[in-house]
Amino acid sequence: MVRIAHLPARAVLSVSGADRVSFLQGLVSNDMTAVAPGHAVWTAFLSPQGKWLADFFVFADPEGTRLLLDCDAGQADMLRQRLSRFRLRAQAEIGETGYAVHAAWGGDATMPEGYPAAPD
């Protein structure tokens, strides 16, 4: 039997636009070219001095048009604001998705029948 738990302490930001991968590549601690639908990457966002500011998982949406950042809800606003500061001429938009984060375990790894899909 699959069990599902809502994780209210998590939030999801999106990075869209033609430069979304190269934009994040220069700002975070892991390789953003490894992100693909079905393959998430854990990374950290550091200050220019190398101090930890936030860590999060990066997912590619199934359509491949944006990157989704699963982060601590308490850090979402700070992360969005700090990432926006570095946007400059990059064709990248940072926004909030309103998605809820859930964890599933046990049984089949697929979503159970009748469970609502993520909003578009």
LOLO-524923 format. One record per residue: residue number from 1; x, y, z of N, C-alpha, C in turn; residue in three letters. Coordinates in Angstrom, 1 decimal, always signed. Example, Ala and Ser with C-alpha at 12.3 -4.5 7.8 and 13.67 -1.06 7.14 Angstrom:
{1, {+13.2, -5.7, +7.8}, {+12.3, -4.5, +7.8}, {+13.2, -3.3, +7.8}, "ALA"}
{2, {+12.8, -2.2, +7.1}, {+13.7, -1.1, +7.1}, {+12.9, +0.0, +7.9}, "SER"}
***
This chain:
{1, {+0.8, -1.2, +0.0}, {+0.0, +0.0, +0.0}, {+0.9, +1.2, +0.0}, "MET"}
{2, {+0.6, +2.2, -0.9}, {+1.3, +3.4, -0.9}, {+0.8, +4.4, +0.1}, "VAL"}
{3, {+1.7, +5.0, +0.8}, {+1.3, +6.0, +1.8}, {+1.8, +7.3, +1.3}, "ARG"}
{4, {+1.0, +8.4, +1.5}, {+1.4, +9.7, +1.0}, {+1.2, +10.7, +2.2}, "ILE"}
{5, {+2.3, +11.6, +2.3}, {+2.2, +12.6, +3.4}, {+2.5, +14.0, +2.8}, "ALA"}
{6, {+1.7, +14.9, +3.2}, {+1.9, +16.3, +2.7}, {+3.0, +16.9, +3.5}, "HIS"}
{7, {+3.9, +17.6, +2.9}, {+5.1, +18.2, +3.6}, {+4.9, +19.8, +3.5}, "LEU"}
{8, {+4.1, +20.3, +4.5}, {+3.8, +21.7, +4.5}, {+5.0, +22.6, +4.7}, "PRO"}
{9, {+6.1, +22.1, +5.2}, {+7.3, +22.9, +5.4}, {+8.1, +23.1, +4.1}, "ALA"}
{10, {+7.6, +22.6, +3.0}, {+8.3, +22.7, +1.7}, {+7.5, +23.6, +0.8}, "ARG"}
{11, {+8.3, +24.3, -0.2}, {+7.6, +25.1, -1.2}, {+8.3, +24.8, -2.5}, "ALA"}
{12, {+7.7, +25.2, -3.6}, {+8.2, +25.0, -4.9}, {+8.3, +26.3, -5.7}, "VAL"}
{13, {+9.5, +26.7, -6.1}, {+9.7, +27.8, -7.0}, {+9.9, +27.3, -8.4}, "LEU"}
{14, {+9.7, +28.2, -9.4}, {+10.0, +27.8, -10.8}, {+11.0, +28.8, -11.4}, "SER"}
{15, {+11.8, +28.2, -12.3}, {+12.7, +29.1, -13.1}, {+12.4, +28.7, -14.5}, "VAL"}
{16, {+11.9, +29.6, -15.3}, {+11.5, +29.4, -16.7}, {+12.3, +30.4, -17.6}, "SER"}
{17, {+12.2, +30.1, -18.9}, {+12.9, +31.0, -19.8}, {+14.0, +30.2, -20.5}, "GLY"}
{18, {+14.5, +30.8, -21.6}, {+15.5, +30.1, -22.4}, {+16.8, +29.9, -21.7}, "ALA"}
{19, {+17.2, +30.7, -20.8}, {+18.5, +30.6, -20.1}, {+18.4, +30.0, -18.7}, "ASP"}
{20, {+17.3, +29.3, -18.4}, {+17.0, +28.8, -17.1}, {+18.2, +27.9, -16.6}, "ARG"}
{21, {+18.7, +27.0, -17.4}, {+19.7, +26.1, -17.0}, {+21.1, +26.8, -16.8}, "VAL"}
{22, {+21.5, +27.6, -17.8}, {+22.7, +28.3, -17.6}, {+22.7, +29.3, -16.5}, "SER"}
{23, {+21.5, +29.9, -16.3}, {+21.4, +30.9, -15.2}, {+21.7, +30.2, -13.9}, "PHE"}
{24, {+21.0, +29.1, -13.6}, {+21.2, +28.4, -12.3}, {+22.6, +27.7, -12.3}, "LEU"}
{25, {+23.1, +27.3, -13.4}, {+24.4, +26.7, -13.4}, {+25.5, +27.5, -12.8}, "GLN"}
{26, {+25.4, +28.8, -13.0}, {+26.5, +29.7, -12.5}, {+26.2, +30.2, -11.0}, "GLY"}
{27, {+25.1, +29.7, -10.4}, {+24.8, +30.2, -9.1}, {+24.7, +29.1, -8.0}, "LEU"}
{28, {+24.6, +27.9, -8.4}, {+24.5, +26.8, -7.4}, {+25.6, +25.8, -7.5}, "VAL"}
{29, {+25.7, +24.9, -6.5}, {+26.9, +24.1, -6.3}, {+26.9, +22.8, -7.1}, "SER"}
{30, {+25.8, +22.5, -7.8}, {+25.8, +21.2, -8.5}, {+25.6, +21.5, -10.0}, "ASN"}
{31, {+25.7, +20.4, -10.8}, {+25.6, +20.5, -12.3}, {+24.1, +20.5, -12.7}, "ASP"}
{32, {+23.7, +21.7, -13.2}, {+22.3, +21.8, -13.6}, {+22.0, +21.1, -15.0}, "MET"}
{33, {+23.0, +20.8, -15.7}, {+22.8, +20.1, -17.0}, {+22.4, +18.6, -16.7}, "THR"}
{34, {+22.5, +18.1, -15.5}, {+22.1, +16.8, -15.2}, {+20.6, +16.7, -14.9}, "ALA"}
{35, {+20.0, +17.8, -14.7}, {+18.5, +17.8, -14.4}, {+17.8, +17.4, -15.7}, "VAL"}
{36, {+16.9, +16.5, -15.5}, {+16.0, +16.0, -16.7}, {+14.7, +15.5, -16.1}, "ALA"}
{37, {+13.7, +15.4, -16.9}, {+12.4, +14.8, -16.4}, {+12.7, +13.4, -15.8}, "PRO"}
{38, {+12.3, +13.2, -14.6}, {+12.6, +11.9, -13.9}, {+13.9, +11.8, -13.2}, "GLY"}
{39, {+14.7, +12.9, -13.3}, {+16.0, +12.9, -12.6}, {+16.3, +14.2, -11.9}, "HIS"}
{40, {+16.1, +14.2, -10.6}, {+16.3, +15.5, -9.8}, {+17.8, +15.6, -9.4}, "ALA"}
{41, {+18.2, +16.8, -9.0}, {+19.5, +17.1, -8.6}, {+19.4, +17.9, -7.3}, "VAL"}
{42, {+20.1, +17.5, -6.2}, {+20.2, +18.3, -5.0}, {+21.3, +19.3, -5.2}, "TRP"}
{43, {+21.1, +20.5, -4.7}, {+22.1, +21.5, -4.8}, {+22.0, +22.5, -3.7}, "THR"}
{44, {+23.0, +23.4, -3.6}, {+23.0, +24.4, -2.6}, {+23.3, +25.8, -3.2}, "ALA"}
{45, {+22.7, +26.8, -2.6}, {+22.9, +28.2, -3.1}, {+23.8, +28.8, -2.0}, "PHE"}
{46, {+24.9, +29.4, -2.4}, {+25.9, +29.9, -1.5}, {+26.0, +31.4, -1.7}, "LEU"}
{47, {+26.5, +32.1, -0.7}, {+26.8, +33.5, -0.8}, {+28.1, +33.7, -1.7}, "SER"}
{48, {+28.4, +34.9, -2.2}, {+29.7, +35.1, -2.9}, {+30.9, +34.7, -2.1}, "PRO"}
{49, {+30.8, +34.7, -0.8}, {+31.9, +34.3, +0.1}, {+31.9, +32.8, +0.3}, "GLN"}
{50, {+30.9, +32.1, -0.2}, {+30.9, +30.6, +0.0}, {+30.1, +30.1, +1.2}, "GLY"}
{51, {+29.3, +31.0, +1.8}, {+28.5, +30.6, +3.0}, {+27.2, +30.0, +2.5}, "LYS"}
{52, {+26.8, +29.0, +3.1}, {+25.5, +28.3, +2.8}, {+24.3, +29.2, +3.0}, "TRP"}
{53, {+23.4, +29.4, +2.1}, {+22.2, +30.2, +2.2}, {+21.0, +29.3, +2.2}, "LEU"}
{54, {+21.0, +28.3, +1.3}, {+19.8, +27.4, +1.1}, {+20.2, +26.2, +0.3}, "ALA"}
{55, {+19.5, +25.1, +0.5}, {+19.7, +23.9, -0.3}, {+18.3, +23.5, -0.8}, "ASP"}
{56, {+18.3, +22.8, -1.9}, {+17.0, +22.4, -2.5}, {+17.2, +21.4, -3.6}, "PHE"}
{57, {+16.1, +20.7, -4.0}, {+16.1, +19.8, -5.1}, {+15.7, +20.5, -6.3}, "PHE"}
{58, {+16.3, +20.2, -7.5}, {+15.8, +20.8, -8.8}, {+15.3, +19.7, -9.6}, "VAL"}
{59, {+14.1, +19.9, -10.1}, {+13.4, +19.0, -11.0}, {+13.1, +19.7, -12.3}, "PHE"}
{60, {+13.1, +18.9, -13.4}, {+12.6, +19.5, -14.7}, {+11.2, +19.1, -14.9}, "ALA"}
{61, {+10.3, +20.0, -15.3}, {+8.9, +19.7, -15.5}, {+8.9, +18.7, -16.7}, "ASP"}
{62, {+7.8, +17.9, -16.8}, {+7.7, +17.0, -17.9}, {+7.8, +17.6, -19.3}, "PRO"}
{63, {+7.3, +18.8, -19.5}, {+7.3, +19.5, -20.8}, {+8.7, +20.1, -21.1}, "GLU"}
{64, {+9.6, +20.1, -20.1}, {+10.9, +20.7, -20.3}, {+11.0, +22.2, -20.5}, "GLY"}
{65, {+10.0, +22.9, -20.0}, {+10.0, +24.4, -20.2}, {+10.4, +25.1, -18.9}, "THR"}
{66, {+10.6, +24.5, -17.8}, {+11.0, +25.2, -16.6}, {+11.6, +24.2, -15.6}, "ARG"}
{67, {+12.4, +24.7, -14.7}, {+13.0, +24.0, -13.6}, {+12.2, +24.3, -12.3}, "LEU"}
{68, {+11.9, +23.3, -11.6}, {+11.2, +23.4, -10.3}, {+12.1, +23.2, -9.1}, "LEU"}
{69, {+12.1, +24.1, -8.2}, {+13.0, +24.1, -7.1}, {+12.2, +23.8, -5.8}, "LEU"}
{70, {+12.4, +22.6, -5.2}, {+11.7, +22.1, -4.0}, {+12.6, +22.6, -2.9}, "ASP"}
{71, {+12.2, +23.6, -2.1}, {+13.0, +24.2, -1.0}, {+12.2, +24.3, +0.3}, "CYS"}
{72, {+12.9, +24.6, +1.3}, {+12.3, +24.9, +2.6}, {+11.3, +26.1, +2.5}, "ASP"}
{73, {+10.1, +26.0, +2.9}, {+9.1, +27.0, +2.8}, {+9.6, +28.3, +3.4}, "ALA"}
{74, {+10.3, +28.2, +4.5}, {+10.8, +29.4, +5.2}, {+11.9, +30.1, +4.5}, "GLY"}
{75, {+12.5, +29.5, +3.5}, {+13.6, +30.1, +2.7}, {+13.1, +30.5, +1.3}, "GLN"}
{76, {+11.9, +30.2, +0.9}, {+11.5, +30.4, -0.4}, {+11.5, +31.9, -0.9}, "ALA"}
{77, {+11.0, +32.8, +0.0}, {+11.0, +34.2, -0.4}, {+12.5, +34.7, -0.5}, "ASP"}
{78, {+13.3, +34.4, +0.4}, {+14.7, +34.8, +0.4}, {+15.4, +34.2, -0.9}, "MET"}
{79, {+15.2, +33.0, -1.2}, {+15.8, +32.4, -2.3}, {+15.3, +33.0, -3.6}, "LEU"}
{80, {+14.0, +33.3, -3.7}, {+13.5, +33.9, -4.9}, {+14.1, +35.3, -5.1}, "ARG"}
{81, {+14.1, +36.1, -4.0}, {+14.7, +37.4, -4.1}, {+16.2, +37.4, -4.5}, "GLN"}
{82, {+16.9, +36.5, -3.9}, {+18.4, +36.5, -4.1}, {+18.7, +36.0, -5.5}, "ARG"}
{83, {+17.9, +35.0, -6.0}, {+18.1, +34.6, -7.4}, {+17.8, +35.7, -8.4}, "LEU"}
{84, {+16.7, +36.4, -8.1}, {+16.3, +37.5, -8.9}, {+17.3, +38.6, -9.1}, "SER"}
{85, {+18.1, +38.8, -8.0}, {+19.2, +39.8, -8.1}, {+20.2, +39.5, -9.2}, "ARG"}
{86, {+20.5, +38.2, -9.4}, {+21.5, +37.8, -10.4}, {+21.0, +37.6, -11.8}, "PHE"}
{87, {+19.7, +37.8, -12.0}, {+19.1, +37.5, -13.3}, {+19.6, +38.4, -14.4}, "ARG"}
{88, {+19.9, +39.7, -14.1}, {+20.4, +40.7, -15.1}, {+19.9, +40.5, -16.5}, "LEU"}
{89, {+20.7, +40.1, -17.4}, {+20.2, +40.0, -18.8}, {+19.8, +38.6, -19.2}, "ARG"}
{90, {+19.9, +37.7, -18.2}, {+19.5, +36.3, -18.5}, {+18.0, +36.2, -18.8}, "ALA"}
{91, {+17.6, +35.4, -19.8}, {+16.2, +35.1, -20.1}, {+15.7, +34.1, -19.2}, "GLN"}
{92, {+15.4, +34.5, -17.9}, {+15.0, +33.6, -16.9}, {+14.0, +34.3, -16.0}, "ALA"}
{93, {+12.9, +33.7, -15.7}, {+11.9, +34.2, -14.7}, {+11.8, +33.3, -13.5}, "GLU"}
{94, {+11.8, +33.9, -12.3}, {+11.7, +33.2, -11.1}, {+10.4, +33.5, -10.5}, "ILE"}
{95, {+9.6, +32.4, -10.2}, {+8.3, +32.7, -9.6}, {+7.9, +31.6, -8.6}, "GLY"}
{96, {+6.8, +31.8, -8.0}, {+6.2, +30.8, -7.1}, {+5.2, +30.0, -7.9}, "GLU"}
{97, {+5.1, +28.7, -7.6}, {+4.2, +27.8, -8.3}, {+2.9, +27.5, -7.6}, "THR"}
{98, {+2.9, +27.6, -6.3}, {+1.7, +27.2, -5.5}, {+1.5, +25.7, -5.4}, "GLY"}
{99, {+2.5, +25.0, -5.9}, {+2.4, +23.5, -5.7}, {+2.6, +23.1, -4.3}, "TYR"}
{100, {+2.0, +22.0, -3.9}, {+2.2, +21.4, -2.6}, {+3.2, +20.2, -2.8}, "ALA"}
{101, {+4.0, +20.0, -1.8}, {+5.0, +18.9, -1.8}, {+4.5, +17.8, -1.0}, "VAL"}
{102, {+4.6, +16.6, -1.6}, {+4.2, +15.3, -0.9}, {+5.3, +14.3, -0.9}, "HIS"}
{103, {+5.3, +13.4, +0.0}, {+6.3, +12.3, +0.0}, {+5.4, +11.0, -0.1}, "ALA"}
{104, {+5.9, +10.1, -0.9}, {+5.2, +8.8, -1.0}, {+6.1, +7.7, -0.7}, "ALA"}
{105, {+5.7, +6.6, +0.0}, {+6.5, +5.5, +0.3}, {+5.7, +4.2, +0.4}, "TRP"}
{106, {+6.4, +3.1, +0.2}, {+5.7, +1.8, +0.3}, {+5.0, +1.4, -1.0}, "GLY"}
{107, {+5.0, +0.2, -1.3}, {+4.3, -0.3, -2.5}, {+4.9, +0.2, -3.8}, "GLY"}
{108, {+4.0, +0.4, -4.8}, {+4.4, +0.9, -6.1}, {+4.8, +2.3, -6.0}, "ASP"}
{109, {+5.8, +2.8, -6.7}, {+6.3, +4.1, -6.6}, {+5.4, +5.1, -7.4}, "ALA"}
{110, {+4.5, +4.6, -8.2}, {+3.6, +5.5, -9.0}, {+2.5, +6.0, -8.1}, "THR"}
{111, {+1.9, +7.1, -8.6}, {+0.8, +7.7, -7.8}, {-0.4, +6.8, -7.8}, "MET"}
{112, {-1.1, +6.7, -6.7}, {-2.3, +5.8, -6.7}, {-3.4, +6.4, -7.6}, "PRO"}
{113, {-4.2, +5.5, -8.1}, {-5.3, +5.9, -9.0}, {-6.2, +6.9, -8.3}, "GLU"}
{114, {-6.6, +7.9, -8.9}, {-7.6, +8.9, -8.4}, {-6.9, +10.0, -7.6}, "GLY"}
{115, {-5.5, +9.9, -7.4}, {-4.9, +11.0, -6.7}, {-4.7, +12.2, -7.7}, "TYR"}
{116, {-5.0, +13.4, -7.2}, {-5.0, +14.5, -8.1}, {-3.6, +14.8, -8.7}, "PRO"}
{117, {-3.5, +15.2, -9.9}, {-2.3, +15.6, -10.6}, {-1.9, +17.0, -10.1}, "ALA"}
{118, {-0.7, +17.4, -10.3}, {-0.2, +18.7, -10.0}, {-0.9, +19.7, -11.0}, "ALA"}
{119, {-1.2, +20.9, -10.5}, {-1.9, +21.9, -11.4}, {-0.9, +22.4, -12.5}, "PRO"}
{120, {-1.5, +22.8, -13.6}, {-0.6, +23.3, -14.7}, {-0.2, +24.7, -14.4}, "ASP"}
***
